[in-house]
Amino acid sequence: MASRLRGQLPGEIIASVVHSEPDLHVDMTIVAADGEPTHLAFDARSTGDPIVNTVLGGEWISRSRWVGHELLIESEVSHQGRQLRFRDYWSLSEDGRRLTMEHRDDDLAGQVTVLERIEGSVRDDATPRATP
């Protein structure tokens, strides 16, 4: 399954994902089609405990837990006077080469981002790129 993104398609998405149960740290750079990069970072814990992150100037209160083989990250977001709700299901392919992030029953429902692990990165196990 390739990515299905809502809004303007980026030129590239590069992510560093570091997971050591129960902690998850994500650094992501989204490069717009015009070449302008946007950097964001956030933390999560699979224990269901809330974590507050500031992402792109907005406050995100997130809770994460395992649902079968998927990590569900649920976030309440306050951004530019708007309240948003995200339910992002993350799954890793059996070979560990593909990370799929799918929004279900939320404000981005239907959006799917598929990241492929790239060879030769500083941490090969932690630097996936989006599949167009």
C-alpha positions in Angstrom: 0.0 0.0 0.0 1.4 3.4 -0.9 0.9 6.6 1.0 -2.4 8.4 0.7 -1.9 11.9 2.1 -4.5 14.6 2.6 -3.6 18.1 1.5 -0.6 19.2 -0.6 1.8 16.3 -1.3 5.3 16.8 0.1 8.4 16.3 -1.9 9.9 14.0 0.8 9.3 12.8 4.3 12.3 11.7 6.4 11.7 10.2 9.9 14.0 9.0 12.6 12.0 6.6 14.8 13.6 5.3 18.0 11.5 2.7 19.9 12.6 1.0 23.2 9.5 -0.3 24.8 7.5 1.5 26.2 9.2 4.7 24.9 8.9 6.0 21.3 10.7 9.1 20.0 10.1 10.5 16.5 11.9 13.2 14.7 10.4 14.0 11.3 11.3 16.4 8.5 8.7 17.0 5.8 10.0 18.8 2.7 7.3 20.6 0.8 7.2 20.4 -3.0 8.8 23.9 -3.1 11.7 22.5 -1.0 10.8 24.2 2.3 11.4 21.8 5.2 9.3 21.5 8.3 10.7 19.7 11.3 8.7 18.1 14.1 9.4 15.9 17.0 7.3 14.0 19.6 7.4 11.4 22.2 5.0 8.6 23.1 4.7 5.8 25.7 2.8 2.6 25.0 1.6 2.5 28.7 -1.5 4.6 28.0 -0.2 7.4 30.2 -0.7 10.9 28.7 2.3 12.8 27.3 2.2 16.4 26.3 4.2 17.5 23.2 4.4 20.8 21.5 4.3 20.1 17.7 4.4 22.9 15.2 3.4 25.4 17.9 0.4 23.4 19.0 -0.2 21.4 22.2 -0.7 17.7 21.7 -1.9 15.5 24.5 -1.3 11.9 23.4 -1.9 8.4 24.9 -0.5 5.3 23.2 -1.3 1.6 23.6 -0.9 -1.6 21.8 -3.9 -2.9 19.9 -2.8 -6.3 18.7 0.3 -5.8 16.6 -0.5 -2.0 16.0 0.5 0.9 18.2 -2.4 3.2 18.6 -1.5 6.8 19.2 -4.5 8.9 20.2 -4.0 12.7 20.4 -6.1 15.7 21.3 -4.6 18.7 19.6 -5.0 22.4 20.2 -3.6 24.3 17.3 -4.3 27.8 16.1 -7.6 28.0 18.0 -8.8 24.6 16.6 -9.3 21.3 18.5 -8.4 18.2 16.5 -8.5 14.5 17.3 -6.1 12.0 15.8 -6.2 8.2 16.0 -3.0 7.0 14.3 -2.4 3.2 14.0 1.3 2.3 13.5 2.4 -1.1 12.2 5.7 -2.5 11.1 6.0 -5.1 8.3 7.2 -8.6 9.2 10.7 -7.9 7.8 10.9 -4.5 9.7 11.5 -2.6 6.4 8.1 -0.7 6.2 6.3 1.4 8.8 2.7 2.1 8.1 0.9 4.9 9.9 -2.9 5.0 9.2 -5.5 7.4 10.5 -8.8 5.8 11.4 -12.0 7.4 12.8 -10.4 10.9 13.3 -9.9 14.3 11.7 -7.5 12.8 9.2 -9.4 9.6 8.5 -8.2 7.8 5.4 -4.7 9.3 5.5 -2.0 6.6 5.3 1.8 7.3 5.4 4.1 4.4 4.4 7.7 4.8 5.3 10.5 2.6 3.9 13.7 2.0 5.7 16.7 3.4 3.8 20.0 1.6 3.6 23.2 3.3 4.8 21.6 5.8 7.2 23.3 6.8 10.4 21.0 4.4 12.2 19.7 2.1 9.4 17.1 0.8 11.8 15.7 4.3 12.6 15.5 6.3 9.4 12.6 5.5 7.2 11.4 7.6 4.2 7.9 7.9 2.8 6.7 5.9 -0.2 5.0 8.1 -2.7 
